[in-house]
Amino acid sequence: MYAHTIAIVFAILVLISASIHDVRSREVPDYHWMLLCGAAVAMAFYEYELGCAFLLAAGYALLAAYMFLPRLVGVLGLLVLVVACVLLAAPYILFSTVSGLVTLSMSIIILALYHLRVLRGGADAKALISLSMLFPLYPEVGHILWDPVYPEAYIFNPVFSILFIALLLSFLSVNRIMWINHMNGDCGFSEYRIGLEEARNSFVWPREDIVDGHRVRIKVTDDVEKVWNRLEEAGVDEVWVTPMIPFVLPLTIAFALAMILGSPLFLLVI
């Protein structure tokens, strides 16, 4: 129990540091997630017998390598990911340990959300995968409001709950967008108009571009500076934008809430 408490405090401190970076620059150094992965390996050897812990640790290591090593792309990256999946599934087959399967399933879901661009930031995906290694199941600490209910807690696991709560918290930004649109005489809850120069110096994505000499609406793109340049050359003064939400911050708040209060999702099964 004390080890779990230490792990929670450690994770909160790492996430707070990551949140500060995300708010200030929208970039989070990878060492934050490497620290969480290292803690996950240590907790595996603390919680499980040697054979099971070795399989989990090896799976975590390969999953971390896939996240942090840019050379692991294409066929080689896929091979590393497949071996990591096998290692994480093996503890269930050999030792009836579910935690590896939970980490595996959540990692696949998170990677899918990232490649589908539902999760825009790589740091967001790395944070969630790292937390799924460290906390595949709820730690053995008292939760103030909602204690985990099994077997439902395998589905409503910590990272699933953290993602759910963080998404709800991120919707608070809608109020600010709606207020800006109200002041501008516009409608909408995901986009708003600001001056082009202000947009260049803000953490926003453009929702307009110049294509074949015409001003058109676009999806979120990573070629932000090129879009600003085309709009400026076309003489555009105001542009529709959508904010870059520092999602690590709501993830941090959601993690603290889930670890201290428990997951509100268990209200569905009580």
C-alpha positions as CSV (number, residue, x, y, z in Angstrom):
1,M,0.0,0.0,0.0
2,Y,2.8,2.4,0.8
3,A,4.5,1.6,-2.5
4,H,1.3,2.4,-4.3
5,T,1.0,5.7,-2.4
6,I,4.6,6.6,-3.4
7,A,3.8,5.7,-7.0
8,I,0.8,8.0,-7.0
9,V,2.7,10.9,-5.5
10,F,5.6,10.3,-7.9
11,A,3.2,10.3,-10.9
12,I,1.4,13.4,-9.8
13,L,4.7,15.3,-9.5
14,V,5.8,14.1,-13.0
15,L,2.5,15.1,-14.5
16,I,2.6,18.5,-12.8
17,S,6.0,19.2,-14.4
18,A,4.7,18.0,-17.7
19,S,1.6,20.2,-17.4
20,I,3.8,23.3,-16.8
21,H,5.7,22.5,-20.0
22,D,2.5,21.9,-22.0
23,V,0.8,25.1,-20.8
24,R,3.9,27.2,-21.6
25,S,5.0,25.8,-24.9
26,R,2.6,23.0,-25.9
27,E,5.7,20.7,-25.9
28,V,6.6,18.1,-23.2
29,P,10.0,16.6,-23.0
30,D,10.0,12.8,-23.3
31,Y,11.9,12.3,-20.0
32,H,8.6,12.7,-18.1
33,W,7.1,9.6,-19.7
34,M,10.4,7.7,-19.5
35,L,10.3,8.3,-15.7
36,L,6.8,6.9,-15.6
37,C,7.8,3.8,-17.6
38,G,10.8,3.2,-15.3
39,A,8.5,3.4,-12.3
40,A,6.2,0.9,-14.0
41,V,9.0,-1.6,-14.4
42,A,9.9,-1.2,-10.7
43,M,6.3,-1.7,-9.7
44,A,6.0,-4.8,-11.8
45,F,8.9,-6.4,-9.8
46,Y,7.3,-5.2,-6.6
47,E,3.8,-6.6,-7.2
48,Y,4.4,-9.9,-9.1
49,E,6.6,-12.9,-8.9
50,L,9.8,-12.9,-10.9
51,G,8.7,-14.6,-14.1
52,C,5.5,-12.6,-14.4
53,A,7.4,-9.4,-13.6
54,F,10.1,-10.1,-16.2
55,L,7.5,-10.5,-19.0
56,L,5.7,-7.3,-18.0
57,A,8.9,-5.3,-17.7
58,A,10.1,-6.6,-21.1
59,G,6.7,-5.7,-22.6
60,Y,6.9,-2.2,-21.0
61,A,10.4,-1.7,-22.3
62,L,9.6,-2.5,-25.9
63,L,6.4,-0.4,-25.8
64,A,8.6,2.5,-24.4
65,A,11.1,1.9,-27.2
66,Y,8.4,2.1,-29.8
67,M,7.2,5.4,-28.3
68,F,10.6,7.1,-27.8
69,L,12.9,5.8,-30.5
70,P,12.3,7.6,-33.8
71,R,14.1,4.9,-35.8
72,L,11.5,2.3,-34.9
73,V,9.1,3.0,-37.8
74,G,7.7,0.9,-40.6
75,V,8.2,-2.9,-40.5
76,L,10.8,-2.7,-37.6
77,G,8.4,-0.6,-35.5
78,L,5.5,-2.9,-36.2
79,L,7.7,-5.9,-35.2
80,V,8.7,-4.3,-31.9
81,L,5.0,-3.5,-31.2
82,V,3.9,-7.1,-32.0
83,V,6.6,-8.6,-29.7
84,A,5.5,-6.1,-26.9
85,C,1.9,-7.2,-27.4
86,V,2.9,-10.9,-27.0
87,L,4.9,-10.2,-23.9
88,L,2.1,-8.2,-22.3
89,A,-0.4,-10.9,-23.1
90,A,1.8,-13.8,-21.8
91,P,1.3,-13.1,-18.1
92,Y,-2.4,-13.7,-18.4
93,I,-1.8,-17.0,-20.2
94,L,1.0,-18.2,-17.9
95,F,0.1,-16.6,-14.5
96,S,-3.6,-15.5,-14.9
97,T,-2.4,-11.9,-14.4
98,V,-4.8,-9.4,-16.0
99,S,-2.7,-6.2,-15.8
100,G,-0.7,-6.9,-18.9
101,L,-3.8,-7.3,-21.0
102,V,-5.3,-4.1,-19.6
103,T,-2.1,-2.2,-20.6
104,L,-2.1,-3.9,-24.0
105,S,-5.8,-3.0,-24.7
106,M,-5.5,0.6,-23.5
107,S,-2.3,1.1,-25.5
108,I,-3.9,-0.1,-28.7
109,I,-6.9,2.1,-28.1
110,I,-4.7,5.2,-27.4
111,L,-2.5,4.5,-30.4
112,A,-5.6,4.2,-32.6
113,L,-7.0,7.5,-31.2
114,Y,-3.6,9.2,-31.9
115,H,-3.4,7.9,-35.5
116,L,-7.0,8.9,-36.1
117,R,-6.0,12.4,-34.8
118,V,-8.6,12.3,-32.0
119,L,-5.6,12.8,-29.6
120,R,-3.7,15.6,-31.3
121,G,-0.5,15.6,-29.2
122,G,2.1,12.9,-29.1
123,A,2.7,13.9,-25.4
124,D,-1.0,13.1,-24.7
125,A,-0.7,9.6,-26.1
126,K,2.7,8.9,-24.4
127,A,1.3,10.1,-21.1
128,L,-1.7,7.8,-21.2
129,I,0.3,4.8,-22.4
130,S,2.9,5.3,-19.7
131,L,0.2,5.6,-17.0
132,S,-1.4,2.4,-18.3
133,M,1.9,0.7,-17.6
134,L,2.2,2.1,-14.1
135,F,-1.5,1.8,-13.2
136,P,-3.1,-0.9,-15.3
137,L,-5.4,-1.6,-12.3
138,Y,-6.5,0.6,-9.4
139,P,-3.8,0.8,-6.6
140,E,-4.7,-0.6,-3.2
141,V,-5.4,2.7,-1.6
142,G,-8.7,4.0,-0.2
143,H,-10.8,6.0,-2.6
144,I,-12.9,8.7,-1.0
145,L,-16.0,8.3,-3.1
146,W,-15.9,5.4,-5.6
147,D,-14.0,2.2,-4.9
148,P,-13.3,0.0,-7.9
149,V,-15.8,-2.7,-8.7
150,Y,-14.5,-5.9,-10.4
151,P,-14.6,-7.3,-13.0
152,E,-16.0,-4.0,-14.4
153,A,-12.8,-2.2,-13.2
154,Y,-10.9,-4.1,-15.9
155,I,-12.9,-2.1,-18.5
156,F,-13.3,1.1,-16.4
157,N,-9.6,0.9,-15.6
158,P,-7.6,3.9,-14.3
159,V,-6.5,5.2,-17.8
160,F,-9.9,4.7,-19.3
161,S,-11.3,6.7,-16.4
162,I,-8.6,9.4,-16.6
163,L,-9.2,9.8,-20.3
164,F,-13.0,10.1,-19.7
165,I,-12.6,12.7,-17.0
166,A,-10.0,14.7,-18.9
167,L,-12.2,14.9,-21.9
168,L,-15.0,16.3,-19.7
169,L,-12.6,18.8,-18.2
170,S,-11.4,19.9,-21.7
171,F,-14.9,20.8,-22.7
172,L,-14.7,23.7,-20.2
173,S,-12.8,25.5,-23.0
174,V,-16.1,25.6,-24.9
175,N,-17.4,28.3,-22.5
176,R,-14.5,30.6,-23.5
177,I,-15.0,30.0,-27.2
178,M,-18.7,30.7,-26.9
179,W,-18.0,33.9,-25.0
180,I,-15.5,35.1,-27.6
181,N,-18.0,34.4,-30.4
182,H,-20.8,36.1,-28.5
183,M,-18.6,39.2,-28.2
184,N,-17.8,39.0,-31.9
185,G,-21.4,38.5,-32.9
186,D,-20.7,35.0,-34.1
187,C,-21.9,31.5,-33.1
188,G,-20.0,28.3,-32.5
189,F,-18.3,26.4,-29.7
190,S,-15.2,25.0,-31.4
191,E,-13.9,28.0,-33.4
192,Y,-13.6,31.7,-33.2
193,R,-12.2,34.7,-35.1
194,I,-9.1,36.6,-34.1
195,G,-6.6,38.9,-35.9
196,L,-4.0,37.1,-38.0
197,E,-1.1,38.6,-36.2
198,E,-2.6,37.6,-32.8
199,A,-3.2,34.1,-34.2
200,R,0.5,33.8,-35.2
201,N,1.5,34.5,-31.6
202,S,-1.2,32.3,-29.9
203,F,-1.5,28.5,-29.4
204,V,-4.2,28.0,-32.1
205,W,-4.7,26.1,-35.3
206,P,-5.9,27.9,-38.4
207,R,-9.3,26.8,-39.8
208,E,-8.9,28.7,-43.0
209,D,-6.4,28.7,-45.8
210,I,-5.8,30.0,-49.3
211,V,-6.3,27.3,-52.0
212,D,-6.0,28.3,-55.7
213,G,-6.5,31.9,-54.7
214,H,-9.7,31.3,-52.7
215,R,-10.2,31.5,-49.0
216,V,-11.5,28.1,-47.9
217,R,-12.2,26.3,-44.6
218,I,-9.8,23.5,-43.7
219,K,-9.3,20.7,-41.1
220,V,-6.7,21.1,-38.4
221,T,-3.2,20.9,-40.0
222,D,0.3,20.8,-38.6
223,D,1.7,23.1,-41.3
224,V,0.6,26.1,-39.3
225,E,3.3,28.6,-40.3
226,K,2.8,28.0,-44.0
227,V,-0.9,28.6,-43.6
228,W,-0.3,31.9,-41.8
229,N,2.1,33.0,-44.6
230,R,-0.5,32.2,-47.3
231,L,-3.2,34.1,-45.4
232,E,-0.9,37.1,-44.9
233,E,0.1,37.2,-48.6
234,A,-3.6,37.2,-49.5
235,G,-4.2,40.2,-47.3
236,V,-6.4,38.4,-44.7
237,D,-6.7,40.4,-41.4
238,E,-8.9,38.0,-39.4
239,V,-9.0,34.3,-39.4
240,W,-11.1,31.5,-37.9
241,V,-9.0,29.4,-35.5
242,T,-9.5,26.6,-32.9
243,P,-7.4,26.5,-29.7
244,M,-4.6,24.1,-29.0
245,I,-5.7,22.7,-25.6
246,P,-2.8,21.7,-23.3
247,F,-4.4,18.3,-22.7
248,V,-1.7,17.1,-20.3
249,L,-3.2,19.6,-17.7
250,P,-6.7,18.0,-17.7
251,L,-5.0,14.6,-17.7
252,T,-3.1,15.6,-14.5
253,I,-6.3,16.8,-12.8
254,A,-8.1,13.7,-13.9
255,F,-5.4,11.4,-12.6
256,A,-5.4,13.0,-9.2
257,L,-9.2,12.8,-9.1
258,A,-9.3,9.1,-10.2
259,M,-6.6,8.2,-7.7
260,I,-8.1,10.1,-4.7
261,L,-11.8,10.0,-5.3
262,G,-12.1,7.0,-7.5
263,S,-13.8,6.7,-10.9
264,P,-17.3,8.2,-11.3
265,L,-17.8,5.5,-14.0
266,F,-18.4,3.0,-11.2
267,L,-21.8,4.8,-10.5
268,L,-22.9,2.9,-13.6
269,V,-22.4,-0.5,-12.0
270,I,-23.3,0.1,-8.3
